[in-house]
Amino acid sequence: AVLRQQWRSYFESVDLLITPVATSPAFLHNQQGERWERMLKVNGQDQPHTDSLFWAGYPGVVGLPATAIPIGLSPDGLPVGAQIIGDSFADPLCLQMAQWLETAWCGFQPPPSFA
């Protein structure tokens, strides 16, 4: 209840929050061992695989709408995404912002190997 109230207060002064979807661009899928034992390199340091989706899970904890969008490619040509988080029941606003960003700003760019 406290976390929901904090989000409600936050959205009194802003309409949307844009965050990363993950802590890194797309990565190779590692199916070895238990998920919580797997590591990823983020900014040159090992990080637990389960931490990589912190931002993606953040709005879901309190039931906020979030729309993931592609925003470009990393220097290695891997997809990078962002998510648009809105207040409770602001799903249409999240989708409108995603549509605007795709149309007016970056649009979808397939990775070079899929182009």
C-alpha positions as CSV (number, residue, x, y, z in Angstrom):
1,A,0.0,0.0,0.0
2,V,2.9,2.4,0.8
3,L,4.6,1.8,-2.5
4,R,1.3,2.4,-4.4
5,Q,0.8,5.7,-2.6
6,Q,4.4,6.8,-3.4
7,W,3.7,6.1,-7.1
8,R,0.4,7.9,-6.9
9,S,2.2,10.9,-5.4
10,Y,4.8,10.7,-8.2
11,F,2.3,10.7,-10.9
12,E,0.6,13.9,-9.5
13,S,3.4,15.9,-11.0
14,V,4.3,13.9,-14.1
15,D,2.3,12.0,-16.8
16,L,4.8,9.3,-17.6
17,L,8.1,7.8,-16.6
18,I,10.5,6.4,-19.2
19,T,13.1,3.8,-18.0
20,P,15.3,1.1,-19.5
21,V,13.7,-2.3,-20.0
22,A,16.8,-4.1,-19.0
23,T,20.3,-3.3,-17.6
24,S,21.9,-4.2,-20.9
25,P,21.2,-4.6,-24.6
26,A,20.0,-8.0,-25.8
27,F,22.3,-10.8,-24.7
28,L,22.9,-14.4,-25.5
29,H,20.6,-16.8,-23.8
30,N,22.4,-18.9,-21.2
31,Q,20.4,-21.9,-20.2
32,Q,23.2,-23.5,-18.0
33,G,22.4,-23.8,-14.3
34,E,19.7,-22.2,-12.3
35,R,18.6,-18.8,-13.4
36,W,19.7,-17.0,-10.2
37,E,23.2,-18.5,-10.7
38,R,23.7,-17.2,-14.2
39,M,25.8,-14.0,-14.7
40,L,25.8,-11.2,-17.3
41,K,28.4,-8.6,-18.0
42,V,26.9,-5.1,-17.4
43,N,29.4,-2.2,-17.8
44,G,32.2,-4.7,-17.6
45,Q,31.1,-6.3,-14.4
46,D,29.3,-9.5,-13.6
47,Q,25.8,-9.1,-12.5
48,P,23.2,-11.8,-11.6
49,H,21.0,-12.6,-14.6
50,T,17.9,-12.1,-12.5
51,D,18.9,-8.4,-11.8
52,S,18.9,-7.6,-15.5
53,L,15.1,-7.2,-15.6
54,F,14.8,-5.1,-12.5
55,W,13.2,-2.2,-14.5
56,A,10.8,-4.5,-16.4
57,G,9.4,-5.8,-13.1
58,Y,9.3,-2.6,-11.3
59,P,5.9,-1.3,-12.5
60,G,4.3,-4.7,-12.3
61,V,4.8,-4.9,-8.5
62,V,2.1,-2.3,-8.1
63,G,0.1,-3.0,-11.2
64,L,1.1,0.1,-13.3
65,P,0.9,-0.1,-17.1
66,A,4.1,-0.2,-19.0
67,T,4.8,-0.3,-22.7
68,A,8.1,-1.5,-24.1
69,I,9.5,0.1,-27.2
70,P,12.7,-0.3,-29.3
71,I,14.8,2.8,-29.1
72,G,17.8,1.8,-31.3
73,L,20.8,-0.4,-31.4
74,S,23.9,-0.7,-29.1
75,P,27.4,-0.1,-30.6
76,D,27.5,-3.9,-31.2
77,G,24.2,-3.7,-33.2
78,L,22.1,-5.3,-30.5
79,P,18.5,-4.0,-29.8
80,V,18.1,-1.6,-26.9
81,G,14.6,-0.9,-25.4
82,A,12.9,1.5,-23.1
83,Q,9.6,1.3,-21.3
84,I,7.0,3.9,-20.8
85,I,5.3,3.6,-17.3
86,G,2.1,5.4,-16.5
87,D,-0.2,5.9,-13.5
88,S,-2.9,3.3,-12.8
89,F,-5.3,3.0,-15.8
90,A,-3.1,5.2,-18.0
91,D,-2.6,2.4,-20.5
92,P,-3.9,4.6,-23.4
93,L,-1.4,7.4,-22.6
94,C,1.5,4.9,-22.5
95,L,0.4,3.5,-25.9
96,Q,0.0,7.0,-27.4
97,M,3.5,8.0,-26.3
98,A,4.9,4.8,-27.8
99,Q,3.2,5.5,-31.1
100,W,4.4,9.1,-31.1
101,L,8.0,8.0,-30.3
102,E,7.9,5.4,-33.1
103,T,6.5,7.9,-35.6
104,A,8.3,11.1,-34.7
105,W,11.6,9.8,-33.3
106,C,13.2,6.4,-33.8
107,G,10.8,3.9,-35.3
108,F,11.7,0.2,-35.4
109,Q,15.2,-0.8,-36.7
110,P,15.8,-4.5,-37.1
111,P,19.2,-5.7,-36.1
112,P,21.6,-5.8,-39.1
113,S,21.5,-9.6,-39.3
114,F,17.7,-9.5,-39.7
115,A,17.4,-6.5,-42.0
